[in-house]
Amino acid sequence: MAAGAPRVFVSHLSGVPVFDPNGDQVGRVRDLVAMLRVGGRPPRLLGMVVEVVSRRRIFLPITRVTGVESGQVITTGVVNMRRFEQRPTERLVLGEFLDRRVRLVETGEEVTVLDVAIQQLPARRDWEIDKFFVRKGRGGALRRKGETLTVEWSAISGFSLEEQGQGAESLVATFERLRPTDVANALHHLSPKRRAEVAAALDDDRLADVLEELPGDDQVEILGKLEEDRAADVLEAMDPDDAADLLSELPEADKERLLALMRPDDAADVRRLMAYEERTAGGLMTTEPIILRPDATVADALARVRQQDLSPALAAQVYVCRSPDETPTGRYLGTVHFQRLLRDPPFTLVSSIVDSDLVPLAPDTPLPAVTSYLAAYNMVSVPVVDESGSLLGAVTVDDVLDHLLPEDWRETDFEGEEGMAGGR
């Protein structure tokens, strides 16, 4: 870890207030949620258990925490109010780690965990548990307190998955190192029972990423085995176009019930996409490309492009539009490609370098025409604009490929001799 990366002892977070970006208090931190991992890797922090005003305890993903400062936690403002339920792969840091008896690896001496430190990984929003504050000896009311010391995670035994030997949890921890498409391939070949166990153990964002890579039948099967509230949460975490494709596979009653459970803004995006024919630009597009106003600078654009949760295709260009800057936008002005952003000074206005020569697609453009457009102009993403000139979304090359490849393309052995171009 990089020197100077933020480190916080969890006892200092217990009971601290949680605020949204406007300064309004959301609730108070009651615990932290971590996931054990295999291979001696430190546990990853998944989020916080926050008690809101109604005394309901909810889960706040760590990806929605923008600041852990002195005496307070700042969030993005997007909070799901569904009651927190601990999953088999999760550990409560305050409730399960503190006061626990463990051993020092080097000496085998038994110690008591008094506190746990978490540290943010450099250049990312992820946090890990990296240090323990422990006390030697058994202590007790009639005994003298032993020496206290701070040790690295690796100096403690008793917390690894190998030591605890848990089935589904170990499998999920192993999957953590894989890309979503590789996890999807592994899930596809599991038994339905095992597939459901692993899906239930994945966090919402990770499961959403994996579902987007699975065949439609597997998507429907997994979604159908989740509780409806959680199914709605996972659909919210998916890209709107993928969520729309999945919902279109469900019976009408199930589809409407899940849409009603989703946040209104997310549901509105999905409903809008479902209004288009599947094999058209409108049916293929995502409603969440990078959109900037004309007065944004190259520095603003590069900051948006750097967001780690963006796909390479969406990060390849930004779309410049008049307000409002959420789809459907104000008037679409044009595109600025990533390479052009790298060539101009940071203070340059994006409106001065916009490419307005390429004609955007209409939402009813059929799939073959979308494919030809991407190939002819060597594009990885193309804007979709309505009759009034508003940007509706963007079609990316990966979404087009999903509809061009045969349905069983995921069964291809990419490591086989025939599947490897220029193999050794």
TIDOLUM-622196 format. One record per residue (C-alpha): residue in three letters; y, x, z; chain. Coordinates in Angstrom, 1 decimal. Last residue first. Example, Ala and Ser with C-alpha at 12.3 -4.5 7.8 and 13.67 -1.06 7.14 Angstrom:
<vexzas>
r	yy	xx	zz	c
Ser	-1.1	13.7	7.1	A
Ala	-4.5	12.3	7.8	A
</vexzas>
This chain:
<vexzas>
r	yy	xx	zz	c
Arg	-21.8	2.2	-29.8	A
Gly	-20.1	-1.1	-30.6	A
Gly	-17.6	-1.3	-33.4	A
Ala	-17.2	-5.0	-33.1	A
Met	-19.3	-6.3	-30.2	A
Gly	-21.0	-9.7	-30.6	A
Glu	-24.0	-8.5	-32.6	A
Glu	-24.8	-5.8	-30.0	A
Gly	-24.5	-8.2	-27.1	A
Glu	-21.6	-7.9	-24.7	A
Phe	-19.8	-11.0	-25.9	A
Asp	-23.0	-13.1	-25.4	A
Thr	-21.8	-16.4	-26.7	A
Glu	-22.4	-19.4	-24.5	A
Arg	-18.7	-20.0	-24.1	A
Trp	-18.5	-20.7	-27.8	A
Asp	-20.6	-23.8	-27.3	A
Glu	-17.9	-26.3	-28.4	A
Pro	-17.2	-24.3	-31.6	A
Leu	-13.9	-22.5	-31.7	A
Leu	-10.9	-24.2	-33.3	A
His	-9.7	-26.4	-30.4	A
Asp	-9.8	-23.6	-27.8	A
Leu	-8.2	-21.3	-30.4	A
Val	-5.2	-23.6	-30.6	A
Asp	-4.7	-23.5	-26.8	A
Asp	-5.0	-19.7	-26.8	A
Val	-2.4	-19.5	-29.6	A
Thr	0.2	-21.2	-27.5	A
Val	1.9	-24.6	-28.3	A
Ala	5.3	-25.0	-26.7	A
Gly	7.1	-27.9	-24.9	A
Leu	9.3	-30.9	-25.5	A
Leu	12.4	-29.1	-26.6	A
Ser	15.1	-31.6	-27.5	A
Gly	16.5	-31.9	-31.1	A
Ser	16.8	-35.7	-31.2	A
Glu	13.7	-35.9	-33.5	A
Asp	11.5	-34.1	-31.0	A
Val	10.9	-30.3	-30.7	A
Val	7.7	-28.3	-30.2	A
Pro	8.3	-24.6	-29.9	A
Val	5.7	-22.0	-31.1	A
Ser	3.6	-19.4	-29.2	A
Val	1.6	-16.4	-30.2	A
Met	3.5	-16.0	-33.5	A
Asn	2.5	-13.9	-36.5	A
Tyr	4.7	-16.1	-38.8	A
Ala	2.0	-17.2	-41.2	A
Ala	-0.7	-17.2	-38.6	A
Leu	1.1	-19.3	-36.0	A
Tyr	2.3	-21.8	-38.7	A
Ser	-1.1	-22.0	-40.3	A
Thr	-2.7	-22.9	-37.0	A
Val	0.0	-25.6	-36.3	A
Ala	-0.6	-27.0	-39.8	A
Pro	-4.4	-27.2	-39.2	A
Leu	-3.8	-28.9	-35.8	A
Pro	-1.6	-31.8	-37.1	A
Thr	2.2	-31.9	-36.5	A
Asp	2.9	-35.1	-34.5	A
Pro	5.0	-33.3	-31.9	A
Ala	7.3	-31.9	-34.6	A
Leu	7.2	-28.1	-35.0	A
Pro	10.2	-25.7	-34.7	A
Val	11.9	-24.3	-37.8	A
Leu	12.2	-20.5	-37.6	A
Asp	15.7	-19.2	-38.3	A
Ser	17.2	-19.9	-34.9	A
Asp	16.4	-16.5	-33.3	A
Val	18.7	-16.2	-30.2	A
Ile	20.6	-12.9	-29.7	A
Ser	24.0	-14.2	-28.7	A
Ser	22.6	-17.2	-26.7	A
Val	20.6	-14.8	-24.6	A
Leu	23.8	-13.4	-23.2	A
Thr	23.7	-9.6	-23.0	A
Phe	24.2	-8.2	-19.4	A
Pro	20.7	-6.5	-19.4	A
Pro	21.5	-4.5	-22.5	A
Asp	19.4	-5.3	-25.6	A
Arg	16.2	-3.8	-27.0	A
Leu	13.8	-5.0	-24.3	A
Leu	14.9	-8.6	-24.8	A
Arg	14.3	-8.3	-28.5	A
Gln	10.7	-7.3	-27.8	A
Phe	10.2	-10.3	-25.6	A
His	11.2	-12.8	-28.3	A
Val	14.3	-15.0	-28.0	A
Thr	13.9	-18.5	-29.4	A
Gly	16.3	-21.1	-30.6	A
Leu	19.0	-23.6	-29.8	A
Tyr	17.0	-26.7	-28.5	A
Arg	19.4	-29.5	-27.5	A
Gly	18.9	-30.7	-24.0	A
Thr	15.5	-30.5	-22.5	A
Pro	12.4	-32.7	-22.5	A
Thr	11.3	-30.6	-20.7	A
Glu	13.2	-28.9	-18.0	A
Asp	16.5	-27.0	-18.7	A
Pro	18.8	-30.0	-18.7	A
Ser	21.0	-28.6	-20.1	A
Arg	21.2	-26.8	-23.4	A
Cys	18.3	-24.9	-24.7	A
Val	17.1	-21.3	-25.1	A
Tyr	13.4	-20.8	-25.3	A
Val	11.9	-17.6	-24.0	A
Gln	9.3	-15.4	-25.6	A
Ala	6.0	-13.4	-25.1	A
Ala	5.6	-14.6	-21.5	A
Leu	4.0	-17.9	-22.6	A
Ala	1.4	-16.0	-24.7	A
Pro	0.8	-13.4	-21.9	A
Ser	0.0	-16.2	-19.4	A
Leu	2.5	-16.7	-16.7	A
Asp	1.4	-16.4	-13.0	A
Gln	2.8	-12.9	-12.6	A
Gln	6.4	-13.8	-13.2	A
Arg	7.8	-10.9	-15.2	A
Val	9.0	-13.1	-18.1	A
Arg	11.4	-14.9	-15.7	A
Ala	13.0	-11.7	-14.5	A
Leu	13.2	-10.5	-18.1	A
Ala	15.1	-13.7	-19.1	A
Asp	17.6	-13.3	-16.2	A
Ala	18.3	-9.7	-17.1	A
Val	18.8	-10.7	-20.8	A
Thr	21.5	-13.0	-19.6	A
Ala	21.6	-16.8	-19.1	A
Asp	24.7	-18.6	-20.4	A
Pro	22.8	-20.3	-23.2	A
Arg	20.4	-22.0	-20.7	A
Leu	16.9	-20.7	-20.3	A
Ile	13.4	-22.2	-20.7	A
Ile	10.2	-20.3	-20.1	A
Pro	7.4	-22.7	-21.3	A
Glu	6.2	-25.5	-19.0	A
Thr	5.4	-28.6	-21.0	A
Thr	2.3	-27.1	-22.5	A
Met	1.5	-28.1	-26.1	A
Leu	-1.8	-29.2	-27.6	A
Gly	-1.4	-32.9	-27.6	A
Gly	2.2	-32.7	-28.9	A
Ala	1.2	-30.1	-31.6	A
Thr	-1.6	-32.4	-32.7	A
Arg	-5.3	-32.5	-32.2	A
Glu	-5.3	-34.5	-29.0	A
Glu	-3.1	-37.4	-30.3	A
Tyr	0.0	-37.7	-28.2	A
Ala	0.5	-40.2	-25.2	A
Met	-1.6	-38.0	-23.0	A
Leu	1.1	-35.3	-23.0	A
Arg	3.7	-37.7	-21.6	A
Arg	1.2	-38.9	-18.9	A
Val	0.6	-35.3	-17.8	A
Asp	4.3	-34.5	-17.5	A
Ala	4.9	-37.8	-15.6	A
Ala	2.0	-37.0	-13.2	A
Asp	3.5	-33.7	-12.3	A
Asp	6.9	-35.2	-11.6	A
Pro	5.4	-38.1	-9.6	A
Arg	3.2	-35.9	-7.4	A
Met	-0.4	-36.8	-8.0	A
Leu	-2.2	-39.6	-6.2	A
Ala	-1.2	-42.2	-8.8	A
Leu	-2.5	-39.9	-11.6	A
Leu	-5.8	-39.8	-9.8	A
Arg	-6.2	-43.5	-9.6	A
Glu	-5.1	-44.0	-13.2	A
Lys	-7.7	-41.6	-14.5	A
Asp	-10.5	-43.1	-12.4	A
Ala	-9.7	-46.6	-13.6	A
Glu	-9.5	-45.4	-17.3	A
Pro	-12.8	-43.6	-17.2	A
Leu	-12.5	-39.8	-17.4	A
Glu	-12.4	-37.5	-20.4	A
Ser	-8.6	-38.0	-20.9	A
Leu	-8.1	-36.7	-17.4	A
Leu	-9.4	-33.3	-18.4	A
Asp	-7.3	-33.0	-21.5	A
Ala	-4.2	-34.1	-19.6	A
Ala	-4.9	-31.5	-16.9	A
Asp	-5.3	-28.8	-19.5	A
Asp	-1.9	-29.8	-21.1	A
Pro	-0.2	-30.0	-17.7	A
Asp	-1.3	-26.5	-16.7	A
Met	-3.5	-26.9	-13.6	A
Ala	-2.1	-26.9	-10.1	A
Glu	-1.3	-30.6	-10.1	A
Leu	-4.9	-31.3	-11.3	A
Val	-6.2	-29.3	-8.3	A
Asp	-4.0	-31.4	-5.9	A
Ala	-5.2	-34.7	-7.5	A
Ala	-8.9	-33.6	-7.0	A
Arg	-8.0	-32.7	-3.4	A
Asp	-6.8	-36.2	-2.7	A
Glu	-9.8	-37.7	-4.6	A
Glu	-12.4	-35.8	-2.6	A
Leu	-14.2	-33.4	-5.0	A
Lys	-17.5	-34.2	-6.6	A
Gly	-16.0	-35.9	-9.7	A
Leu	-13.7	-33.0	-10.4	A
Ile	-16.8	-30.7	-10.6	A
Glu	-18.7	-33.0	-13.0	A
Val	-15.7	-33.7	-15.2	A
Gln	-14.9	-30.0	-15.6	A
Asp	-18.5	-29.1	-16.3	A
Asp	-18.6	-31.7	-19.1	A
Gly	-15.3	-30.6	-20.5	A
Pro	-16.4	-26.9	-20.9	A
Leu	-14.8	-24.5	-18.3	A
Glu	-11.8	-22.2	-18.7	A
Glu	-9.2	-24.6	-17.4	A
Leu	-11.5	-25.4	-14.5	A
Val	-11.3	-21.8	-13.4	A
Asp	-7.5	-21.6	-13.2	A
Ala	-7.5	-24.9	-11.2	A
Leu	-10.2	-23.7	-8.9	A
Arg	-8.1	-20.6	-8.1	A
Asp	-4.9	-22.7	-7.5	A
Asp	-6.8	-25.2	-5.3	A
Asp	-8.7	-22.6	-3.1	A
Leu	-12.4	-22.1	-3.9	A
Ala	-15.0	-23.3	-1.4	A
Ala	-15.4	-26.7	-2.9	A
Ala	-16.0	-25.2	-6.3	A
Val	-18.6	-22.8	-4.9	A
Glu	-20.5	-25.7	-3.2	A
Ala	-20.3	-27.9	-6.4	A
Arg	-21.6	-25.1	-8.6	A
Arg	-24.5	-24.6	-6.2	A
Lys	-25.5	-28.2	-6.4	A
Pro	-25.1	-28.4	-10.2	A
Ser	-27.2	-25.3	-10.6	A
Leu	-25.3	-22.2	-11.7	A
His	-24.8	-21.2	-15.3	A
His	-21.4	-22.8	-15.9	A
Leu	-20.2	-21.3	-12.6	A
Ala	-20.8	-17.8	-13.8	A
Asn	-19.0	-18.5	-17.1	A
Ala	-16.1	-20.1	-15.2	A
Val	-15.9	-17.1	-12.9	A
Asp	-15.7	-14.9	-16.0	A
Thr	-12.9	-17.1	-17.6	A
Pro	-11.0	-17.0	-14.3	A
Arg	-11.0	-13.2	-14.2	A
Leu	-13.3	-11.6	-11.7	A
Arg	-12.5	-9.8	-8.4	A
Glu	-12.4	-13.0	-6.4	A
Phe	-15.8	-14.0	-7.7	A
Thr	-17.4	-11.7	-5.1	A
Ala	-15.6	-13.5	-2.3	A
Val	-16.7	-16.8	-3.7	A
Leu	-20.4	-15.6	-3.7	A
Ser	-20.1	-14.3	-0.2	A
Glu	-18.7	-17.6	1.0	A
Ala	-21.5	-19.5	-0.7	A
Gly	-24.2	-17.5	1.1	A
Gln	-22.9	-16.3	4.4	A
Gly	-24.3	-13.0	5.7	A
Gln	-21.9	-12.3	8.7	A
Glu	-22.3	-8.6	8.5	A
Glu	-22.0	-8.5	4.7	A
Leu	-19.1	-10.9	4.9	A
Ser	-17.1	-8.4	6.9	A
Phe	-15.5	-9.1	10.3	A
Gly	-17.7	-7.4	12.9	A
Ser	-16.8	-3.7	12.5	A
Ile	-13.3	-2.3	13.0	A
Ala	-11.9	1.0	11.7	A
Ser	-11.6	-0.4	8.2	A
Trp	-8.9	-2.9	9.3	A
Glu	-6.8	0.1	10.5	A
Val	-6.2	0.6	14.2	A
Thr	-3.4	-0.1	16.7	A
Leu	-4.1	1.0	20.3	A
Thr	-4.3	-0.4	23.8	A
Glu	-5.9	1.4	26.7	A
Gly	-7.7	-0.7	29.3	A
Lys	-6.5	-3.3	31.7	A
Arg	-7.7	-2.8	35.3	A
Arg	-10.4	-5.3	36.2	A
Leu	-10.2	-8.3	38.5	A
Ala	-8.6	-10.7	35.9	A
Gly	-10.7	-9.4	33.0	A
Gly	-10.6	-6.2	31.0	A
Arg	-13.7	-5.6	28.9	A
Gly	-12.8	-2.1	27.8	A
Lys	-10.4	-1.0	25.1	A
Arg	-7.5	-3.2	23.9	A
Val	-6.8	-3.9	20.2	A
Phe	-3.9	-4.3	17.8	A
Phe	-5.5	-4.7	14.4	A
Lys	-4.2	-3.6	11.0	A
Asp	-4.4	-4.5	7.3	A
Ile	-4.7	-8.3	6.9	A
Glu	-3.6	-8.9	3.3	A
Trp	-0.7	-10.6	1.6	A
Asp	-0.2	-11.6	-2.0	A
Arg	3.3	-12.3	-3.4	A
Arg	3.2	-9.2	-5.6	A
Ala	5.2	-6.1	-6.4	A
Pro	3.7	-4.2	-3.5	A
Leu	1.1	-6.1	-1.4	A
Gln	2.5	-7.9	1.6	A
Gln	1.2	-6.8	5.0	A
Ile	-0.5	-8.7	7.8	A
Ala	-0.9	-7.4	11.3	A
Val	-3.4	-8.8	13.8	A
Asp	-3.0	-9.1	17.6	A
Leu	-4.9	-8.8	20.8	A
Val	-8.4	-8.0	19.4	A
Thr	-10.7	-7.0	22.3	A
Val	-12.6	-3.7	22.1	A
Glu	-16.3	-2.5	22.3	A
Glu	-16.9	1.2	21.6	A
Gly	-19.1	2.0	18.7	A
Thr	-17.3	5.4	18.5	A
Glu	-16.2	5.6	14.8	A
Val	-16.6	2.0	13.8	A
Leu	-14.7	0.5	16.7	A
Arg	-16.4	-2.6	17.9	A
Val	-15.4	-6.3	18.1	A
Arg	-14.8	-8.8	20.8	A
Arg	-12.5	-11.7	19.7	A
Asp	-9.4	-12.4	21.7	A
Leu	-7.5	-13.1	18.5	A
Phe	-9.5	-13.5	15.3	A
Glu	-10.7	-17.1	15.4	A
Gly	-7.8	-19.3	16.4	A
Leu	-4.9	-17.0	15.5	A
Val	-6.4	-15.9	12.2	A
Leu	-8.0	-19.2	11.2	A
Arg	-10.9	-18.2	8.8	A
Glu	-11.6	-19.8	5.5	A
Thr	-14.7	-19.7	3.3	A
Pro	-16.3	-22.8	4.8	A
Arg	-13.1	-24.8	4.2	A
Gln	-10.6	-25.8	6.9	A
Glu	-9.0	-29.2	6.4	A
Phe	-5.2	-29.5	6.4	A
Arg	-3.8	-33.0	6.1	A
Arg	-2.2	-33.7	2.7	A
Met	1.6	-33.2	2.9	A
Asn	1.8	-30.9	-0.1	A
Val	5.0	-28.8	0.1	A
Val	7.2	-27.6	-2.8	A
Gly	10.4	-26.3	-1.1	A
Thr	9.8	-22.8	-2.3	A
Thr	9.2	-21.8	1.3	A
Ile	11.2	-19.7	3.9	A
Val	9.5	-18.7	7.2	A
Gln	11.6	-18.1	10.3	A
Gly	12.0	-15.9	13.5	A
Ser	12.9	-12.7	11.7	A
Glu	11.9	-13.1	8.1	A
Val	8.8	-14.1	6.2	A
Gly	10.3	-15.1	2.8	A
Thr	9.3	-16.8	-0.4	A
Val	6.3	-18.6	0.8	A
Arg	4.8	-20.8	-1.9	A
Thr	2.2	-18.2	-2.9	A
Ile	1.1	-18.1	0.7	A
Pro	-0.2	-21.6	0.3	A
Leu	1.2	-24.1	3.0	A
Phe	-1.6	-26.2	4.4	A
Ile	-0.7	-29.3	6.5	A
Arg	-1.0	-30.2	10.2	A
Arg	0.3	-33.7	11.0	A
Arg	2.5	-33.7	14.1	A
Ser	4.8	-36.3	12.3	A
Val	7.5	-33.6	12.2	A
Val	5.3	-31.1	10.3	A
Glu	2.7	-28.7	11.8	A
Val	2.2	-25.8	9.4	A
Val	-1.1	-24.1	8.8	A
Met	-0.3	-21.0	6.8	A
Gly	-1.6	-19.5	3.6	A
Leu	-4.4	-17.7	1.8	A
Leu	-4.2	-14.3	3.5	A
Arg	-6.7	-11.9	2.0	A
Pro	-9.2	-10.2	4.3	A
Pro	-9.4	-6.4	4.0	A
Arg	-12.0	-5.0	1.5	A
Gly	-15.2	-3.6	3.0	A
Gly	-17.1	-4.5	-0.1	A
Val	-17.0	-8.2	0.3	A
Arg	-14.1	-10.4	1.3	A
Leu	-13.1	-12.6	4.3	A
Met	-10.5	-15.3	3.5	A
Ala	-7.5	-15.9	5.7	A
Val	-5.6	-18.9	7.0	A
Leu	-2.6	-18.5	9.4	A
Asp	-1.9	-20.7	12.4	A
Arg	0.6	-23.1	14.0	A
Val	3.7	-22.4	11.9	A
Arg	6.4	-25.0	12.5	A
Gly	7.8	-27.8	10.4	A
Val	9.7	-28.5	7.2	A
Gln	13.2	-27.6	8.5	A
Asp	16.0	-28.1	6.1	A
Gly	17.8	-24.9	5.0	A
Asn	18.1	-25.9	1.3	A
Pro	15.4	-23.4	0.3	A
Asp	12.9	-25.1	2.5	A
Phe	12.5	-24.0	6.2	A
Val	9.5	-23.2	8.4	A
Pro	10.1	-22.8	12.1	A
Val	8.3	-20.2	14.2	A
Gly	5.5	-21.5	16.4	A
Ser	3.1	-18.6	16.0	A
Leu	4.7	-16.1	13.6	A
His	5.3	-13.3	16.1	A
Ser	1.6	-13.4	17.1	A
Val	0.8	-12.8	13.5	A
Phe	2.1	-9.2	13.5	A
Val	4.3	-8.7	10.3	A
Arg	4.3	-6.0	7.7	A
Pro	6.7	-5.9	4.8	A
Ala	6.1	-3.1	2.3	A
Gly	8.1	0.0	3.3	A
Ala	5.5	2.5	2.1	A
Ala	3.5	1.1	-0.8	A
Met	0.0	0.0	0.0	A
</vexzas>
